[in-house]
Amino acid sequence: MTLFIYQPGIQPLGQFDMLDAYLTGENQILGGELGRITTASRVNTAAEKAAYDALDGYVPPATSNLRTVITRDMLDGDRPLWLLDEGTTGYGTLFGQVIGTPVGLLTTGANLGPHTAAGSGKVTCWDKPGLYAVSLDAVDTHATQGLVLDNNSLSSGDALYPTELGRITPTIGRGIGANNVIGRFVEFETRPFLVTTPASLISATETPLRAVISYNVE
């Protein structure tokens, strides 16, 4: 549920409002999806609203009263394409989990804090090439064609594409078009640290948790 920042470009974009449809519910941003710019009304409504500083944006025609926003809806040829960096877990001490609340009744853990975009409605967008990792719940998880370890046709350096909902896929037919390469697959990781014993050291089955990608829109 996270975009992990490895060796990225500097100075991500943080001033753009995210369409409300992607801040809650089954299609909410998990972190690591692709986004593009589109327009929405500068007048707040129950269905779509923004903080007041985000309303100070203007897109022609003047009579339409439009502003620029970020959406995950993808069409062939859309540019620019940016990596979206928001989520609900995996963000260290601010958004962790607590187990045992109420005492003795909960054993699976509860998230601390809301979605990271909840305070402002804005989304952090990484627009510059770099090395990133994406949690596997936020990518295309098709059993044999998705960005998964069981995809036997996947190899290091393979092209990656956005799906219609901005999820990263290595399969052209599951993306929005062959001319929309957003980067290259590097590898899968289970845990990028040795504080706990890696499964590989005890001959146990490894379960990848994230995909490392070289992000660079081609």
N, C-alpha and C positions, 0 to 999 in steps of 0.2 A: 504494500500500500504506500509505496514511497519511490521517489526518484532519488538515487544516491549520487552525490557529486564527487567524482574522482579527480580527474584533471580537466576541468572545464575551461571554457573561455571566461573572461571576467565580466563583471557588471551586467547581471541579468536585468530584464525589464520587469518592473513591478508596479507600473502605474495603470494597467489596463483592467477594467472590470470584466468579470466572467459572467456569462449568461447564467441566470439563476437555475435553469434547468439542469445544469451540471454541477451544482453545489450540494444537492441533496438527492436522495433516492437511489435507484439502482444504477443510474448513469453518472453519479457524482464522480469527480476527479479522484483518482487514487494516487496520482503522482507518476509521471513517466509517459503519459499519453502525449499525442501531438495536438496542437491547437493552431487555429488560423484566425485572422481578423475578419470581422463582419460588422454589421451595424445594428443598432437598436435605438428605440426612442429615447430622447432626452427627458421625457416626462415619466416619472415613476408610476408604476401601476402595481396591482397586487401580484401579477404574474412575473413582472420584470422590473427590478429597481436597482439603484446603485447609490453609493455614497456621493455626497454633493460635489466633492472635488472631481469625481469621474464624470459628472454631468457637464463639465466645462470642456466639451469636445464637440467639434462641428464638422459635419460631412454634407456636401451638396446633395440635392438641392435644398436651399435654405428653408423652403416651405415645408419640408419633410421633418425638420427638427431632429436630425439623427446624430448619433455619437458612435465611436468605434468601440467594439467589445470583442472578447475572445470566445470562440465556440470550438467544440470538438467535431462538429459535422464537417466531413471532408468531401471534396469533389476533385476529380482529376485535374491536375494543373494548378491547384491552389498554391499561392505563395503570399507571404512568407509562411513557413511552417516552423513552429517553435515547440520545444519540450516544456511541458507544464509541470510545475513543481509544487503540488499541494497534496494533502492527504490527511489521514486520521491517526495513523500509528507509524512508528519507526523514526520519530523525530527527537530521540533522546529524552532529556528530563522533562521537557514541557508536555510531551504527548506520549506518555508511557501507559502502563497498565497497573491496576491494583487488584490483588486477589484477596477474597475473604470479606467483601462488603456487600450486604450485611454479614457479620461474622457467622461462619459456619454454613451459610446458605448459598454462597457463590464460589465456585472453584475454578471457573474458566477465565476469570479476569475481566475487568471492565476498563474501557478506554478513559483516560484522563483528558478532559478537554474536548471541545467540538472540532469540527473540520477546521484546518488551519486558515481557510479563506473566510471563516464565519465572521470575523471581526470587521472586515472591510469589503468583502465581496470581490476583492482583487485576486489575481493569480500571478505568481512569479513565472516568467517565461524566459527560458534559456535559448538564446538565438545564435550563439557563437559555437563553432565546432569544438569538440572536446570528447573526453572519455567519461561516460556515465554508466550507471547501472540502474536497472528497473526491476522492481519486485514482480514476480511472475504472475500475480493476480491482476496486474494492470496491463498485460500484453495479450496478444492473441493466443488463447490456450487450446486451440483445436488439437485433438489427441495426437495426430500424426503430421499435420501441416503447420501447426502454430509454432511459436517461439518456445518450444518445449524440448526436453532431453530425448523424448521418444521420436522426434522428427529425424529419421535416419538420413534424410537428404540434406540436412543442415551442416554447414562447415564454417570454420573461421574465415572471415572475409566476405561471407555471402551478403548480398544486398538486403536491406530491410525497407519495408513500405508501410504507410499508414492505412488502416482500414477505414471504412466509412465513419466510424466513431473515434478515429484517432488512435486506436491501439496499434502497437507495432507488430508486424507480421513478416516472416521471411518468404512468404508465398505470394507470387505476383497475383494469382487468381483470387486471393483473399484480400488484396489491397485495392486501391482506387485507380491503379494504372501503372504500367511499366515505367513511365517517365516520372515517377515520384519517389525515387530513392532518397531516403532520409539519413542513411548511414550504413554501417557495416557491423555484422555480428562479430564479437570477439570470443566470448566464452561464457559458460555458466559458472556460478559460484554457489557453494553451500553456505559457508560462513567465511568472511574475509579476515578472520582473526584466529588466534590460537589460545585464547583465554580458556575456552572449553575444548575438550578433546575432539578433533575432527573425526568424522565417521571413517575416513580413509585410513586412520592410524589404528583402528581396531577391526578392520575388515568388515565393517558394517555397510549396509546399503546407504548410499549417499542420496540426499534429496536436495536438488538445487533450489535456492530461494530467490535468486536474481539472475538477470542476464546482463552481461557487460556489453556495451555497444560503443562504437565510435560514431558519434553524431556529426554529420556533415551533409547537408542537403546538396545533392548532386544535380 
